[in-house]
Amino acid sequence: MKAAIGPVVTMLLAALPAAAQEAPLPNLFSDVMDVRVVNVEAVVTDRKGNRVLGLEAGDFELLVDGEPVPIDYFTEIDEGLAVASQDDGAESVPSLTPDEPVGTNFLIFIDELFAIRRQRDGFLNRLERDLALLDPSDQVAIVAFDGYNVTRLTDWTNSRHKMEEAIGQARERKALGLTRILGLGNLEDQIRRTVMAATASIRSLADVPGRKVMLLLVETYCAPNRSWAFSSFWQEGTCWESVGNVYEPLVTTANLVGYTVYPVDMAGLRPTFGLDPGTGALLMNTSVEVPEAALWFLAHETGGKAMINAYRKVALAETVADTRSYYWLGFEPPRDKNDMRHDIEVRVVGRQGLRVRTRTHYLDMSRSAEFTMLVEGSLMFGSTPGEGALEVRFGTPRKAGFRKILVPMWVTIPVDDLALLPIDGQWRNEVEFRISVADKYGDHSKNLGNRIPIVYPEAPPPGKTFVYGTELPILKREHRYLAAVYNPVTGEILSHRGTVGPR
């Protein structure tokens, strides 16, 4: 992207006050991404898969990047009740009271873009039946993604009537799987958008007390590189190299804000056919495929379970049972906000043969990365901080290849909202710019962005505006867009949404 401005002020942020640099992002990010404690829910089982109860904080060892770290918070949850700890080495998890119910929050995400109506509705029927297994302290929120927008069918509620009403709405909505099968739109981009929609849902619905669980209802989740097989899934480095770029936003956000993901395969077994290399006979293969491997990956990285094959028919019931008894550990990591991934391992010391299932890592996410994810998700979720604060206009497009155009774009930013700082005899700031664009098929241009240095020789007068110019590469069809500017000094976001391109 080309900026119609002067050289980048590379040292500006280093010169800003520390408090200004750490200002939390507002609205979607204020209570969601400014995470002080990393929560680790650990399920401990013996060799036969039976739950092991009655452990204390001192029985556990928590390692980050292979190094032991203190367990700052610890509570055992037994059949949905918080158990008073006898170990003085760690505080109880905040907001949990011994012998009181610990509610579980079930966020149900319905992917309509890949869904076949008959299979989706059959699963929704079973889901509605199993609502009876929820405790009064449990809550449910339901959202649906049609490839273009995320619709909140119900906010957090423990009302059985509201849950059933939302499931009824979900049945009435379109299932777009047959459209996808016809090849409309780019498959890899659609999968990425579904992942980003699920990520935006987690961020937007993270500020709730208690255990947080996502049931990710999908018809298929493929890897962009179809050559990798489940047999190599657990090989060192294979899963991250193959699917990490696609699924990392969802896994990272879930681990950061304390969600455990239970991906649900609504389609079931997908038989494939091929010829036996020795005899030439036609063979049917019903082994685990790439889509199921992707679900295993999501569950493994966040400490959940993949609901595939027979488990998919009792997904809610199995998830409820799996989240009734566990150990809740918490620690306060140092935050450098440098986008570094840190591995988590939980061990039980002095006990042989015990297995621990938990999330595998957390990401020390930078503000720039958070902002990029916010813009991407907000285009689909429909809620944007500072909407209408920017002015955006476009020029005459020019050809840029087959069915592609470059559209001149000018973004007008009110300087009064930028909080310029006097540095080295000039008034300066350096803001982050992002724009996310999608067409009616859900095909999505990569999130485009830049840092915009804003420099004035003297304090600008009230009402002054700054114009940022660039070119927007899109396909030759109408798109909707969300343009946003993040001010690191104040933590404020200015944004504007609209449409661009020929109809």
N, C-alpha and C positions, 0 to 999 in steps of 0.2 A: 504494500500500500504506500502511496506517496503523500507526504504531508506538505501542505503549503505554509510551512513555518520554518524557523531557524534551527540551529544545531541542538541536539539533545543535551540537556543539562544532567549529565550522568551522576553528579555528586549531590544533587538536590536532596534526595531522600535521606542521605547520610547526614545532612545538615539540619534536618527537621527535628523538632523535639521528639523524644522517645514516645511520649504519651500520644502525640499526633500520629506517629507511624503505626501505633498499635490500636488505633480507634477501630472498634468493631463495625462490620458492615451492618446497615440497618435492616429492619423488617425481616425478610427471609433469613438473614444471617445473624441478626442480633442475638437471638437465643439459640441458634442452631449450630453455627460453625465456630463460635468462640468457645471452644471446648477446653476446660481446665483439667478435667479428670477423664482418663480413659477407663471405661467399664469393660470388664472381662467376665462373662458368664461362663462358668466351667461345669461341664457334666463329667462326673467321675464314675467309671464302671469297672467291674472286675473282668476276668477272662471270659466269663459266660455272658457278659453284657448286662449284668444286674447293677442297679444303681448302688453306689457306696455312700452312705449317709453318716453324719456324726463327726465329720472332720472339722478341725479348727484352723485358723489362719496359720498357725505354726506348722501345720502339716503340709503346707504348700510352699513351693519355691516359684517365684515369678522372675522370668528372665526376659530382658529386652536386648536384642542383638547379642544374645549369648551371655550377657552380664546380669547378675542378680540385682533386683531393685526392690525397695521396700514395698510391702502391701499396705497401703494407707487406709483402705476401707475393706471390710469383709463382713458378709452375712450369709448364713446358710438359709436357703429356701426349701422347705419340706412340705410337699403337697399344698403349695400355694401360701404357706404361712412363714413369716420370718422367725428364725430360731435365735434366741439370745445366745451370744457367744460367751464362752468362759475364758477366752484368750484375750489378754490385755495388750497384745502386740499390735492390734489394728482397731481403728474406730469402726463402728457399724456404718453401713451405707446410709448416707443422709436420706431423710424422709421415710426410712423404714423403721417400724416399731415392732419389737419382739411380740410374738404371738398374734400379730395382726395380719390380715390378708394382704398379700402383695399382688396387686392387679397386673394382668398382662394386657398390653395394648396390641391388638391384631390389626395391622394395616393390610388390607386386601387390595392388591393391584391387579386389575383385569386388563390384559393385553388384547384388545379387539382387532388390532391390525392383522394379527396372524390367526385369529380364532375362526373355527368353523362352528356355525350356530348350534347344530345338534350336539356336538361335543361340549361346547361351552355351557349350554343350558342344562345338560345332564350334570355337569359338575356343579353348577349353581344350585340345582335341586338338592344334591347331596350336602352342599355347604349349608343350605338353609335348614336341612334336617339336623345337622350337627351343632347348630347354634345352641341347642339345649344343653350342650356340655360345658358352656361357658359359666364361670362363676359370676355372682353379682358384682364383684370388684373388677371384672374384666371389661374392656372397652373394644369397640370395633370402629374403624373408619374404612370406607370403601371408595376407591377411585377407579376410573376407566380411561383408557388411552386409545384413541381412534387413529393414531398415526399423525395427528395434527394438533389435537388439544388433549389436555388432561382434565377430566370432569370429576369434581368431588361429588359423589352421589350421597354421601353422608359424612359429616364431621364425626369426631370421637363421640361415641354414645354407648351406654349400656342398656338402652331400650331395645328389647327384642322386636317390638313393633317397627321401630325405625330401621333396624337392620333388615328385616324382611321386606320393608318398603323399598329400601335401596337395592336389594337383590332383585326385586320385581322390576325396578327401573332398568337394571342391567340386562334383564332378559329382553326388554323392549328395544334395546339399542342394536344397531347393526353389527354384524360380525363380518369382518372384511377379509377373511382368510382366502376365499375363492378369488377375490380381486388380486390378491398377492400372487396366487398360484398362476394367474394369467400373465404374470411378468410385468405388471405395471409398477414402475418405480425401481429404484436400485435396492436390492436385497440387503447388501452390507450396510448401506446408509439407513435403511429402515430399522435394522437391528440396533444400530447405534442410537437412533432416536428413541427406540423403546427403552433402551438402557438409560438414556438421559432422562426420559420421562419418569422412570422409576426412581432415579436419583433425585429429581426435583421433588417428587412426592415425599421421599424420606426427609429431605431437608425441611419442607414446609410443614410436616406433621411430626417433628421431632421433639417439640417442647411440651412433653407430657410426662408426668411422673410414673414410675414403675417400669417393668420389663417391656421392651419394644421388639416386636416381631413383624416381619413382612412376609405375607403369603403372596408369592409372585406367580400369578396364574398366566401361563404362557402356553401357546400351541406348539411352538418350536423355538429353540434358540440355537442358531448355528454359529460356528466360528467363521470369520472371514476367510481363513485359510482352510479349506476343506480337506487338505491332505493329511492333517494331523488326526490320529486315531486314538481311541480310548486306551489302547494298549500302551501308548506312550504318554498318556496323560499325566501320570505321576512321576515321570522321569524328571530329574533335576533341571529346572529352568524351562521345561517344555511348555507348561501351561501359561506361564507369564509371557514367554516369547510369542506364543501363538494367539492367545486371546486377551492378554492383559490390556492392550490398548483399547479393546472394545468394552470389557467389563470392569476395568479398573475404577471408573468414576462411581459405579454403584457399590462395589466392594469397599472402596476407600471411604465413601460417605457413611455407609452402614457401620463400618468399624469405628469411625470417628465419633458418631453420635450415639452409638450403642444399640444399633439394630441387628438382630439375627435374621438372616434370610432363609426362608423355606421355599425354594422354587418348586412349583407344581406343574407337571407335564400333563396338560389336559388331553393330549392326543393319544397317549399310550404307546404301545409297541408299534413300530413302523417297519414291517417286513420288507426286506430288500431281496432282489433276485440276482443270480449270477450263474455263470457256467463253471462247473468243476474243472480245474485245469487238467486233471488226469483223465477223466472219462467223458467230459463234455456234457454231462447231465446238468439239467436245470436245478439249482439249489435255492432254497429260501433261507435267509439269514435273519434271525430275530435277536441278534446280540445288541449290546449297548452301542448306540451310534453317537456321532458328533453332537447332536442336540442334547442328548442326555448327559454327555460328558461336560458340556457347558453348565448344565444345572448342577452337576456334582461339584464343579469348580466353585460356583457361587456359594453353595452350602458349605463346602470345606473351608473357604477363606473367611467366612463370617461365623462359623461355629454352629450352623444349622444342619438340616437333613434334606436331601433331595427326595421329593415326593414323586416317584416314578413307578411305573408298572402297577402292582396291586395297591401300593401306598397312595397313589393319586386319588383313588376312590374314597379314601378316608383321610384326606389331607388335613382338614381342620381338626378332626378328632385326634389324629396322630400328633399334630403340632401342639394341641392343648396338653396332651399327655406328656410330651417331651419337655414342656416348659413349666411343669408343676414343681419339679425338684432339681435344684442346681446350687452351685456356690457362686456368689456375686462378689467379685474382687474388683478393687479400684486402685489406681495409682495416678499420681500427678507427675507427668513427664516434663522435662525441660522443653520449652517451645522456641525453636529457632526460626520456624516458618520458612523452611528452605526446600519444601517438597521432597524431603527425604523419607523413604519407607523404612520403618523399624519393625523387625520381626518380634513376635510375642510367643513365648513358650511357658506353659504352666506344668509343673511337675508336682507329684505327691512324694514327699521324702520319707524314707524308712519303710515303705510299703511296696512289696514286689508284685508285679503283675497287674497293676492298676493302670487304666487308660484315662486320659483327659481329653475331652473334646471342647474346643473353644475357638475364638477368632484367632487368626494367625498373624496379624500385623496391624499397625496403624500408620497413617501418613501425617507427617508434620507439614500440613498444607500451608502454602503461602497465600497472602491476600490476593495476589494476582491470579492464582489458580482458582481461588474461591469465586472471584468476580467472573471469570470466564465461565465457570459452571453455573453461576447464577443467571447469566444472560441466556445461556443455552436452555436452561430449564424454564426460565420465565416466559420464553417465547411460546412454550407449550402449556404452561400452567396458568398463564393469563394474569398473573399478579406481578407488578414490577414497581420497585421503589422509585420515587421521583418521576413518575410518568407525566409527560407533557412539559417537562422543564427544558428540554432541548427543542430546537427547530431544525428540521431536516428538509432539504430540497434537492432535486435531481436535475441533471442536464440531459442533453440529447445523447442516447447510447450510440456506441460504435461497435462494429463486428469484432469478435475476438476468437473466431474459429467456428466450427460446425455447430450451429444452434446455440452459440454462446455470444454474449455481449458484455461490454464494459460500460457501466453507467456512471458518469461523473456524479459526485455526491458532495454536498457541503453541509456540515453540521455546525449550527450556531450555538455557542455555549455562553450563557450569561456569566460575565466575569464576577459579578456580585456574589455568586454562589461558589466561587473557587477558593476563597480565603488565601490570597497571595501573601507570601512572606517576604520581608526585606532581607535579602541575602547578598552580600558583596556589592552593595550599592544599587541593586536591582530588585524588582518585585517579581517573585517567581513561584511557580508550582509545576509539578509534572503529574498529569492525570493519566489514568488508564482508559483507553477507548476500546469497546468491543461492539461488533454487530453480528447478529445471528439471522440467517435467512432461510426460509423453507417455502417450497411450492405446494400445490394442492395434493400432490402424490406423497408428500412427506419427504421427498428428496431434499437434502439439506446442504447448503454450502458450508464449508468449514468455517468455524467461528473466526472471523477476521478481526484483528486488533492491532493496537500500537500504543506506545507511550507518547503522549503529546506534551512536549515542554512548552510552557507558557511563560514568557519573559517580557517585562516592561521596564523601561529605564526609570520610571517614576510611578507613583501610586495612580492607578487608572481611575478616572472619574466614575461616579455612580451611573449605572445604566450601560456601561461599556460591554460589548460582546466580542467574543473571539470566534473566528470562523476556521474550522478545520476542513481541508479539502482532500478527497481521495477518490478512487474509482472502485466500483463494486462489481466484481465478476459474477454473473448469474447466467442461467439458461434463458433462452428466448421465450419466456412465459411469465405470467404474473406470479409474484412471490409476496409473502408477508415478511416483515423484518422487525427486529427490535434492536435499536441502537442505544448504547448506554455509556456513560462516563462515570468513573469512580474517582473521587477526590480523596487521596490518602491522608490529607491534613485533617479533614473533618469526619471522614468515614461516610460521607453522603454519596448517594448515587443519583444522577440525573439521567432520564431516559426518554425515549420517544418510540412509538410503534406505528406502523402503517403498512402500505403495500407499494410495490415497485415493479416495473416491467410491463410489457404488453399483455393485455388480457387474452 
